[in-house]
Amino acid sequence: MSESYTLAIDAMGGDHAPEMVVAGLALAAERHPAARFLLVGDEARLADLLRRHKRAAASCTIRHAPDKIGSDLKPTMALRMRGASMRVAIDAVASGEAAGVVSAGNTGALLALAKIVIKTLPGIDRPAMAAIGPSARGDVVMLDLGANVVCDTRNLVEFAVMGDVFARTVLGLTAPTIGLMNIGSEELKGDDRLRAAADVLRQSHLAPQFHGFVEGHDIAAGTTDVIVTDGFTGNVALKTAEGALKLVGGLLRQVFSSSWSARIGYLLARPGLDRLREWLDPRRYNGAVMLGLNGVVVKSHGGTDASGFAHAVDVAMDMVVHRFNDRMREGLARIVSLQGGLGPKGVIGPKDGPGSGNGDPRLAAAG
């Protein structure tokens, strides 16, 4: 990578900030030598940390921000804190000084600030939160994970476009398959908005990649590369998966510590278990992304360590270097050109204006 890109970093967000953030940037700087980081936070503390992390120091410029948005602060209050590290970092993206922002801070505040300050891309109704997780066939992208509790047909179609571009950009897939989450795989299952969204995708440039409806078990099975759903369902699925992984880990520890023979069995199985632990390591999947904004916004888990934060920076750099937003605009334009464009509530209207009554009646019903 010869061209230099700048990311704004909220140095004060996260349970172990700013130490974890600066240590993570030291790792990220090794992987992205052309990257530059605008490190936003308490100048005195950050300067001291950078003296201990020479590699990070070579890539960072400090910008002082006197305040920090706490993890329990309401988004409405966070919007008023113009001197907070998260706000100053987001302002840098909005002004074009930085191509993206990475923060391990308050999720609700980050979403609110990003929507209001950075704003959505032209033609995007609502941004979506996406993340990568493991499956039996490799990594899988899922969105929305909680940014939009209620979604209409238009939102789901736009999420499919976002997921397609995200999988191409971050996972390097040439033609990622896309599934629409439903209560069954049959075409008649689900409500009007789901069936209407499926109809639009079958008519669009994504038709060869559209698998159809998928169910909850298809996430871990890796049936498709991209899973599209509303934020309520996506968040429940995400938290259920996290809980299941913790349960399995706890049960394995109980089993292998239950007797001397079990301990011996653990020693014999340890190489395989180490590979499994590495494969399921949550740090590998750290970095949820707000898609559909006028800039790259990556949310790191608040409790992660330096390795996990570096991975969140990796995701942001992939999106910046591979022109995610430009490719997002191209994909959206192809959807909008379908029968004139997506109008309000997912109605496809003709070229003389969205929702004027000449579009697909099934989509009109979905509104």
VEXDREN-2710 file (C-alpha; in Angstrom, 1 decimal):
% VEXDREN-2710
k/r/px/py/pz
1/MET/0.0/0.0/0.0
2/SER/1.8/3.1/-1.2
3/GLU/-0.9/5.7/-0.7
4/SER/-1.2/7.1/2.8
5/TYR/-4.6/7.0/4.6
6/THR/-5.5/8.5/8.0
7/LEU/-7.8/7.0/10.6
8/ALA/-9.1/8.9/13.6
9/ILE/-8.8/6.9/16.8
10/ASP/-10.9/7.5/19.9
11/ALA/-8.1/6.8/22.4
12/MET/-10.2/7.1/25.5
13/GLY/-13.0/4.7/24.6
14/GLY/-13.0/1.2/26.1
15/ASP/-12.5/-0.6/29.4
16/HIS/-8.7/-0.5/29.2
17/ALA/-8.2/2.7/27.3
18/PRO/-5.9/4.4/26.5
19/GLU/-3.2/1.8/27.2
20/MET/-5.0/-0.9/25.1
21/VAL/-5.6/1.5/22.3
22/VAL/-2.0/2.6/21.9
23/ALA/-0.7/-0.9/22.2
24/GLY/-3.2/-2.0/19.5
25/LEU/-2.0/0.8/17.2
26/ALA/1.6/-0.4/17.7
27/LEU/0.5/-3.8/16.2
28/ALA/-1.6/-2.2/13.5
29/ALA/1.3/0.1/12.5
30/GLU/3.4/-2.9/11.7
31/ARG/0.7/-4.3/9.4
32/HIS/-0.1/-1.0/7.8
33/PRO/3.1/1.0/7.4
34/ALA/1.5/3.7/5.2
35/ALA/-1.3/4.3/7.7
36/ARG/-1.5/7.5/9.8
37/PHE/-3.5/7.7/13.0
38/LEU/-5.0/10.8/14.5
39/LEU/-5.0/9.8/18.1
40/VAL/-7.7/11.8/20.0
41/GLY/-7.7/12.0/23.8
42/ASP/-5.8/13.2/26.9
43/GLU/-2.6/14.6/25.4
44/ALA/-0.4/14.1/28.4
45/ARG/-1.4/10.5/28.9
46/LEU/-1.1/9.7/25.2
47/ALA/2.3/11.3/24.9
48/ASP/3.6/9.2/27.8
49/LEU/2.3/6.0/26.2
50/LEU/3.7/6.8/22.8
51/ARG/7.1/7.1/24.3
52/ARG/6.8/3.4/25.3
53/HIS/5.5/2.4/21.9
54/LYS/7.9/3.8/19.3
55/ARG/6.3/2.1/16.3
56/ALA/2.9/3.6/17.2
57/ALA/4.5/7.0/17.8
58/ALA/5.9/7.1/14.3
59/SER/2.4/6.8/12.9
60/CYS/0.4/8.9/15.3
61/THR/-0.5/12.6/15.7
62/ILE/-2.1/13.5/19.0
63/ARG/-5.1/15.8/19.2
64/HIS/-6.1/16.8/22.7
65/ALA/-9.7/16.2/23.8
66/PRO/-10.4/17.0/27.4
67/ASP/-13.5/14.9/27.9
68/LYS/-14.5/11.2/27.6
69/ILE/-17.9/9.7/26.9
70/GLY/-18.7/7.2/29.6
71/SER/-20.0/3.7/28.8
72/ASP/-23.3/4.4/30.6
73/LEU/-23.9/7.9/29.2
74/LYS/-27.1/8.3/27.2
75/PRO/-26.6/9.2/23.5
76/THR/-28.7/12.4/23.9
77/MET/-26.1/13.6/26.5
78/ALA/-23.2/12.4/24.4
79/LEU/-24.4/14.7/21.5
80/ARG/-23.7/17.7/23.7
81/MET/-20.1/16.8/24.5
82/ARG/-18.3/18.5/21.7
83/GLY/-14.9/18.2/23.5
84/ALA/-15.1/14.4/24.0
85/SER/-12.6/12.2/22.3
86/MET/-15.2/10.3/20.4
87/ARG/-16.9/13.5/19.1
88/VAL/-13.6/15.1/18.1
89/ALA/-12.6/11.9/16.2
90/ILE/-15.9/11.7/14.4
91/ASP/-15.6/15.4/13.5
92/ALA/-12.3/14.6/11.8
93/VAL/-14.1/12.2/9.5
94/ALA/-17.0/14.6/8.8
95/SER/-14.5/17.3/7.8
96/GLY/-12.5/14.9/5.5
97/GLU/-9.4/15.1/7.6
98/ALA/-9.7/11.3/8.3
99/ALA/-11.2/8.6/6.1
100/GLY/-12.6/6.6/9.1
101/VAL/-12.8/6.3/12.8
102/VAL/-12.3/3.4/15.3
103/SER/-13.6/3.5/18.8
104/ALA/-14.1/1.0/21.6
105/GLY/-16.4/3.4/23.5
106/ASN/-20.1/3.7/24.1
107/THR/-21.9/2.0/21.3
108/GLY/-25.1/4.1/21.5
109/ALA/-23.2/7.3/21.5
110/LEU/-21.1/6.2/18.5
111/LEU/-24.2/5.3/16.5
112/ALA/-25.9/8.6/17.4
113/LEU/-22.9/10.8/16.7
114/ALA/-22.1/9.0/13.4
115/LYS/-25.6/9.4/12.1
116/ILE/-25.8/13.1/13.0
117/VAL/-22.3/14.3/12.3
118/ILE/-21.0/12.1/9.5
119/LYS/-24.5/11.4/8.0
120/THR/-25.6/8.7/5.6
121/LEU/-24.6/8.2/2.0
122/PRO/-27.0/9.7/-0.6
123/GLY/-29.8/7.2/-1.2
124/ILE/-29.3/5.3/2.0
125/ASP/-32.4/5.3/4.3
126/ARG/-30.7/4.0/7.4
127/PRO/-27.2/2.8/8.2
128/ALA/-26.7/-0.8/9.4
129/MET/-24.3/-2.4/11.9
130/ALA/-22.4/-5.4/10.4
131/ALA/-19.9/-7.8/11.8
132/ILE/-18.0/-11.0/10.8
133/GLY/-18.4/-14.3/12.6
134/PRO/-17.2/-17.9/12.3
135/SER/-19.2/-20.6/10.5
136/ALA/-18.6/-24.2/9.4
137/ARG/-17.6/-23.0/5.9
138/GLY/-15.5/-19.9/6.8
139/ASP/-16.4/-16.4/7.9
140/VAL/-19.9/-15.0/7.5
141/VAL/-21.1/-11.4/7.5
142/MET/-24.3/-10.5/9.3
143/LEU/-26.3/-7.3/9.4
144/ASP/-28.1/-5.5/10.9
145/LEU/-27.0/-6.2/14.5
146/GLY/-29.0/-3.7/16.4
147/ALA/-28.9/-0.3/14.7
148/ASN/-32.5/-0.6/13.4
149/VAL/-35.0/-2.6/15.4
150/VAL/-37.7/-2.3/12.8
151/CYS/-36.9/-2.4/9.1
152/ASP/-39.0/-2.2/5.9
153/THR/-38.4/-3.7/2.5
154/ARG/-36.2/-0.9/1.4
155/ASN/-33.9/-1.2/4.4
156/LEU/-33.5/-5.0/3.9
157/VAL/-32.6/-4.5/0.2
158/GLU/-30.1/-1.8/1.1
159/PHE/-28.6/-4.0/3.8
160/ALA/-28.1/-6.8/1.1
161/VAL/-26.2/-4.3/-1.1
162/MET/-24.1/-3.2/1.9
163/GLY/-23.4/-6.8/2.9
164/ASP/-22.3/-7.7/-0.6
165/VAL/-19.8/-4.9/-0.8
166/PHE/-18.6/-5.5/2.7
167/ALA/-17.9/-9.2/2.0
168/ARG/-16.1/-8.3/-1.2
169/THR/-14.0/-5.6/0.5
170/VAL/-13.1/-7.2/3.9
171/LEU/-13.4/-11.0/3.1
172/GLY/-12.1/-10.7/-0.4
173/LEU/-15.0/-12.7/-1.9
174/THR/-15.7/-12.2/-5.6
175/ALA/-19.4/-13.2/-5.5
176/PRO/-20.6/-13.6/-1.9
177/THR/-23.9/-15.4/-1.5
178/ILE/-26.7/-13.6/0.3
179/GLY/-29.4/-15.0/2.5
180/LEU/-32.5/-13.2/3.9
181/MET/-33.3/-14.3/7.4
182/ASN/-36.8/-15.8/7.8
183/ILE/-38.7/-18.3/9.9
184/GLY/-38.4/-20.8/7.1
185/SER/-36.8/-21.3/3.7
186/GLU/-40.0/-21.7/1.7
187/GLU/-40.9/-18.8/-0.5
188/LEU/-44.3/-18.3/1.2
189/LYS/-42.8/-17.9/4.7
190/GLY/-42.5/-14.6/6.4
191/ASP/-44.3/-11.3/6.2
192/ASP/-44.9/-9.0/3.2
193/ARG/-41.7/-7.0/3.7
194/LEU/-39.5/-10.1/3.6
195/ARG/-41.2/-11.5/0.5
196/ALA/-41.1/-8.1/-1.2
197/ALA/-37.4/-7.7/-0.4
198/ALA/-36.7/-11.2/-1.8
199/ASP/-38.5/-10.2/-5.0
200/VAL/-36.4/-7.1/-5.4
201/LEU/-33.2/-9.0/-4.9
202/ARG/-34.2/-11.6/-7.5
203/GLN/-34.7/-8.8/-10.0
204/SER/-31.5/-7.0/-9.2
205/HIS/-27.8/-7.4/-10.2
206/LEU/-27.5/-9.5/-7.0
207/ALA/-29.9/-12.2/-8.3
208/PRO/-27.1/-14.7/-9.1
209/GLN/-25.8/-14.4/-5.6
210/PHE/-29.2/-14.4/-3.8
211/HIS/-29.7/-17.8/-2.1
212/GLY/-33.2/-17.0/-0.9
213/PHE/-34.5/-17.3/2.7
214/VAL/-32.3/-18.8/5.4
215/GLU/-33.0/-19.7/9.0
216/GLY/-31.1/-19.3/12.3
217/HIS/-29.2/-22.5/12.0
218/ASP/-27.8/-21.4/8.6
219/ILE/-25.6/-18.8/10.3
220/ALA/-23.3/-21.3/11.9
221/ALA/-23.7/-23.7/9.0
222/GLY/-22.3/-21.1/6.6
223/THR/-25.1/-21.6/4.1
224/THR/-24.5/-18.1/2.8
225/ASP/-21.6/-15.6/3.1
226/VAL/-24.0/-12.8/4.0
227/ILE/-27.0/-12.9/6.3
228/VAL/-29.5/-10.0/6.1
229/THR/-32.0/-9.3/8.8
230/ASP/-33.5/-6.5/10.9
231/GLY/-31.6/-5.2/13.9
232/PHE/-33.8/-6.8/16.5
233/THR/-33.4/-10.3/15.1
234/GLY/-29.7/-9.8/14.3
235/ASN/-28.9/-8.6/17.8
236/VAL/-30.7/-11.5/19.4
237/ALA/-28.9/-14.0/17.2
238/LEU/-25.6/-12.4/18.0
239/LYS/-26.1/-12.5/21.7
240/THR/-27.4/-16.0/21.5
241/ALA/-24.3/-17.1/19.6
242/GLU/-22.0/-15.4/22.1
243/GLY/-23.8/-17.1/25.0
244/ALA/-23.6/-20.5/23.3
245/LEU/-19.8/-20.1/22.8
246/LYS/-19.3/-19.3/26.4
247/LEU/-21.5/-22.2/27.5
248/VAL/-19.5/-24.6/25.3
249/GLY/-16.2/-23.2/26.7
250/GLY/-17.4/-23.6/30.2
251/LEU/-18.6/-27.2/29.7
252/LEU/-15.3/-28.2/28.1
253/ARG/-13.4/-26.8/31.1
254/GLN/-15.7/-28.8/33.4
255/VAL/-15.3/-32.0/31.4
256/PHE/-11.5/-31.8/31.2
257/SER/-11.1/-31.1/34.9
258/SER/-13.5/-33.7/36.2
259/SER/-11.0/-36.5/36.7
260/TRP/-7.4/-37.5/36.2
261/SER/-8.2/-39.4/33.1
262/ALA/-10.0/-36.4/31.7
263/ARG/-6.9/-34.2/32.4
264/ILE/-4.8/-36.7/30.5
265/GLY/-7.3/-36.6/27.7
266/TYR/-7.0/-32.8/27.7
267/LEU/-3.2/-33.1/27.3
268/LEU/-3.7/-35.4/24.3
269/ALA/-6.3/-33.2/22.8
270/ARG/-4.6/-29.9/23.5
271/PRO/-3.1/-29.3/20.0
272/GLY/-6.6/-29.6/18.5
273/LEU/-8.2/-27.6/21.2
274/ASP/-5.6/-24.8/20.7
275/ARG/-6.5/-24.7/17.0
276/LEU/-10.2/-24.5/17.9
277/ARG/-9.6/-21.7/20.4
278/GLU/-7.7/-19.7/17.8
279/TRP/-10.4/-20.3/15.3
280/LEU/-13.1/-19.1/17.7
281/ASP/-11.0/-16.3/19.3
282/PRO/-13.4/-13.3/19.5
283/ARG/-10.5/-11.0/18.9
284/ARG/-10.3/-12.3/15.3
285/TYR/-13.9/-11.0/14.8
286/ASN/-13.6/-7.7/16.7
287/GLY/-14.8/-4.7/14.8
288/ALA/-18.5/-4.1/14.1
289/VAL/-19.0/-1.7/11.2
290/MET/-21.6/1.0/10.7
291/LEU/-22.3/0.7/7.0
292/GLY/-24.0/3.4/4.8
293/LEU/-22.3/6.4/6.3
294/ASN/-20.2/9.1/4.6
295/GLY/-17.1/7.6/6.1
296/VAL/-15.8/4.4/7.7
297/VAL/-17.0/3.9/11.3
298/VAL/-15.7/0.8/13.2
299/LYS/-16.9/-0.1/16.7
300/SER/-14.4/-2.2/18.7
301/HIS/-15.6/-4.3/21.6
302/GLY/-15.1/-2.3/24.8
303/GLY/-13.4/-5.1/26.7
304/THR/-11.0/-6.2/24.0
305/ASP/-7.2/-6.2/24.3
306/ALA/-4.5/-4.7/22.0
307/SER/-4.7/-7.6/19.6
308/GLY/-8.5/-7.2/19.3
309/PHE/-8.2/-3.5/18.8
310/ALA/-5.6/-4.0/16.1
311/HIS/-8.0/-6.2/14.3
312/ALA/-10.7/-3.5/14.4
313/VAL/-8.1/-1.2/12.8
314/ASP/-7.5/-3.8/10.2
315/VAL/-11.2/-3.9/9.2
316/ALA/-11.2/-0.1/8.9
317/MET/-8.1/0.0/6.8
318/ASP/-9.5/-2.7/4.5
319/MET/-12.6/-0.6/3.9
320/VAL/-10.7/2.6/3.3
321/VAL/-8.0/1.1/1.0
322/HIS/-10.5/-0.9/-1.1
323/ARG/-12.8/2.1/-1.5
324/PHE/-15.8/0.6/0.3
325/ASN/-18.0/3.7/0.0
326/ASP/-17.3/4.2/-3.7
327/ARG/-18.2/0.5/-4.3
328/MET/-21.3/1.0/-2.1
329/ARG/-22.5/3.9/-4.2
330/GLU/-22.0/1.8/-7.4
331/GLY/-24.0/-1.1/-5.9
332/LEU/-26.8/1.2/-4.6
333/ALA/-27.1/2.9/-8.0
334/ARG/-27.7/-0.4/-9.7
335/ILE/-30.5/-1.2/-7.2
336/VAL/-32.0/2.3/-7.6
337/SER/-32.0/1.9/-11.4
338/LEU/-34.3/-1.1/-11.0
339/GLN/-37.7/0.2/-12.2
340/GLY/-36.7/3.8/-11.3
341/GLY/-35.6/3.3/-7.7
342/LEU/-36.6/2.3/-4.2
343/GLY/-39.1/4.8/-2.9
344/PRO/-40.4/5.2/0.7
345/LYS/-41.0/2.1/2.7
346/GLY/-39.4/-0.1/0.0
347/VAL/-41.8/0.7/-2.9
348/ILE/-40.2/0.5/-6.3
349/GLY/-41.4/3.4/-8.4
350/PRO/-41.0/4.4/-12.0
351/LYS/-38.6/7.0/-13.3
352/ASP/-41.0/9.8/-12.9
353/GLY/-40.9/9.5/-9.1
354/PRO/-40.7/6.8/-6.5
355/GLY/-44.0/5.3/-5.2
356/SER/-46.2/6.9/-7.9
357/GLY/-48.3/3.8/-8.4
358/ASN/-46.7/2.2/-11.4
359/GLY/-44.3/0.0/-9.5
360/ASP/-44.6/-3.6/-8.5
361/PRO/-47.9/-4.0/-6.5
362/ARG/-46.3/-6.6/-4.2
363/LEU/-43.8/-4.0/-3.1
364/ALA/-46.5/-1.3/-2.7
365/ALA/-48.3/-3.7/-0.4
366/ALA/-45.1/-4.2/1.6
367/GLY/-45.2/-0.5/2.5
END
